[in-house]
Amino acid sequence: MDETLKLRLQQQEPVLWINPVLGPVAQAQVPVEPAQVKEAEENWRSLAPLLTRCFAELEPHNGRIASDLIEVADLARAMGCDAGQFYVKGDHALPVAGSVKARGGVYEVFMYGLSLARKLGLIAADEAPEALAQDAVKTIFADYTVAVGSTGNLGLSVGIAARALGFHAVVHMSSDAKPWKMERLRRHGVDVVQHQADYGSAVAAARDQADADEKIYFVDDERSELLFFGYSAAAAELRDQLTAINIKIGPEHPLFLYLPCGIGGAPGGVAYGLKQVFGDHVHCFFAEPAQSPCALVQLAAGLNHVVTVYDIGLTNKTEADGMAVGEVSQFVAQVMQPLLNGVYTVLDDDLFRWLALANQHAGLRLEPSAAACLGGPSAITATKEGQHYLSQQGIDGVMENATHVMWATGGSLVPDEEYQDFLKKGQALLS
Ligand SMILES: *Cc1c(COP(=O)(O)O)cnc(C)c1O
């Protein structure tokens, strides 16, 4: 990795890293295919009636797990940006799990339930998934375990989804997991195992246990294609929302997407999906904590060997739950290498400031991780690396027409007491 970049990361300077090996979407050589996004969209459609039966809150939405696209011009102005259109994609309020993880975790668990039911002959191959919503199936599923390793939100999503289908559920949590997330899972009947180690170790422990027992299904955040494609279906949702408000994307009308990144699955899946929709006119940037820029260090070093944030002397300690990941998914790194436009890093104090601004200027309830998306527009438009990128792309003259979408990844399930503490901290930092 470039020594200047490494030094800046070590000194906790927020950086914007531009991917030097970005290529045209049409020529990207990656280990997945666009057809898999379409397939995931169809699977979500066929699961919708079952999802409605399992989660009453989905009834008014016809079983769709979807979020609003929220216009936030005031918030953007408060953060010093005014050229272009500004939106927040409101996954902080996503039904079922209150975070972007509902798109991945629910999808993988329900797809597993469906394939298991077919394998066991509980439903016929051509029978609709809705047939899983019966006590006889739940009784049989109670004998099977769905396990996951998680710093919090994936555990919530997978645990809640697994219990809804009747599975026994085990969530392996890292030492930094928040007590309220564990309590909430226990209330749903999920077994929570706490590990005195970081995220990677919690995942490894869960994976080993599952490997030894065929009645345990392990949701593998580091390797799962099902999670990745569950997330990717969000691209079509955003496309339809942009169409509905008459926003066209093209050479003169670029789309910028800012995605908080932990292990990489959620932002990677969404970005991959959107690249299929908008091609080179969508500019996808991951946001990472300054202490945990795992995607940045891996992509900047190239993919020949594994590089973690510890390797360059960072602690991987951040208040951004779900983003305290030391090593990016190697699967996601391979997919994103030719497709990701760049990565910017954010300081924890800024996350709290932005969380407070989002509350004040847009009435949004975000958790610190989600607030990372809000730093995107200024990282691109107000830094010299960003300016250089825009002129290199030939779009510095059309930024008045740009649409910025900040992907707010979580927050609505944070207990009020906890949220008020975040807010106070942010307000204190602002004043
Ligand atoms: C999980 C999560 C992310 C990052 O998703 P990854 O798939 O781990 O990259 C970002 N924000 C929140 C709130 C999350 O829960």
The ligand as an SDF file (V2000), in Angstrom:
LIG
                    3D

 15 15  0  0  0  0  0  0  0  0999 V2000
  -24.0540   -4.4760    9.1450 C   0  0  0  0  0  0  0  0  0  0  0  0
  -24.1350   -3.0270    9.1270 C   0  0  0  0  0  0  0  0  0  0  0  0
  -23.3610   -2.2850    8.2510 C   0  0  0  0  0  0  0  0  0  0  0  0
  -22.3690   -2.8780    7.2790 C   0  0  0  0  0  0  0  0  0  0  0  0
  -22.8000   -4.0220    6.5860 O   0  0  0  0  0  0  0  0  0  0  0  0
  -21.7350   -5.1560    6.2090 P   0  0  0  0  0  0  0  0  0  0  0  0
  -22.4730   -6.1770    5.4480 O   0  0  0  0  0  0  0  0  0  0  0  0
  -21.2060   -5.6970    7.5050 O   0  0  0  0  0  0  0  0  0  0  0  0
  -20.6570   -4.4800    5.4510 O   0  0  0  0  0  0  0  0  0  0  0  0
  -23.4950   -0.9170    8.3020 C   0  0  0  0  0  0  0  0  0  0  0  0
  -24.3440   -0.3150    9.1540 N   0  0  0  0  0  0  0  0  0  0  0  0
  -25.1090   -1.0060   10.0070 C   0  0  0  0  0  0  0  0  0  0  0  0
  -26.0390   -0.2670   10.9140 C   0  0  0  0  0  0  0  0  0  0  0  0
  -25.0360   -2.3820   10.0130 C   0  0  0  0  0  0  0  0  0  0  0  0
  -25.8060   -3.0660   10.8570 O   0  0  0  0  0  0  0  0  0  0  0  0
  1  2  1  0
  2  3  1  0
  2 14  2  0
  3  4  1  0
  3 10  2  0
  4  5  1  0
  5  6  1  0
  6  7  2  0
  6  8  1  0
  6  9  1  0
 10 11  1  0
 11 12  2  0
 12 13  1  0
 12 14  1  0
 14 15  1  0
M  END
$$$$
